[in-house]
């Protein structure tokens, strides 16, 4: 399968331009154009790589599937949503399902109107959303099309940012916090090396982004361990 790639300032798939560097691509006819307060352009995204919007970031290619509450329920029940997300997971580095649940009640009313046993179907919907998340789909919600536009712009900012608050917090010397496991899980590191790196540099993101010459001054961090860390995280 051919991957999406950059060709100069264009985003290309199968020799077809689907975007421009620095802009969010919107599918033709999508109503989001006037609500996304970042640069946009219009290119067909269906049937591949899929989605209603896409953009390139330092974290990779991001695809966004936008669904209104009623549309989300209908496309879920007939299997179309699962098919769309499967295609997007094949092509994008990050896949986002953005559900537009007007006033917070549209999803609820859609289940009541569409199914004889809405409570049971809603539980199945929740289970499927969890399955999508386990496969790598990020799920976000908004309450209006304007909110969806703001959410898209927020996603651009989030993926443009190469550091994140969740990984830039000092943590205790013991415990099994996710941040600690990021370092302990590096082949050849273990708890003692992770502890030494955290004591010297403070937070996991600072360990991962520190210059090689600084890392090699840290106790237990041999040149080999530094190289393994960089290979493991693609640094």
Beta strands, then each sheet from edge to edge (+ up, - down):
strand 1: 5-7
strand 2: 10-13
strand 3: 16-20
strand 4: 24-26
strand 5: 40-42
strand 6: 53-57
strand 7: 60-68
strand 8: 94-100
strand 9: 137-142
sheet 1: 1+ 2- 3+
sheet 2: 5+ 4+ 6- 7+ 8+ 9+
end
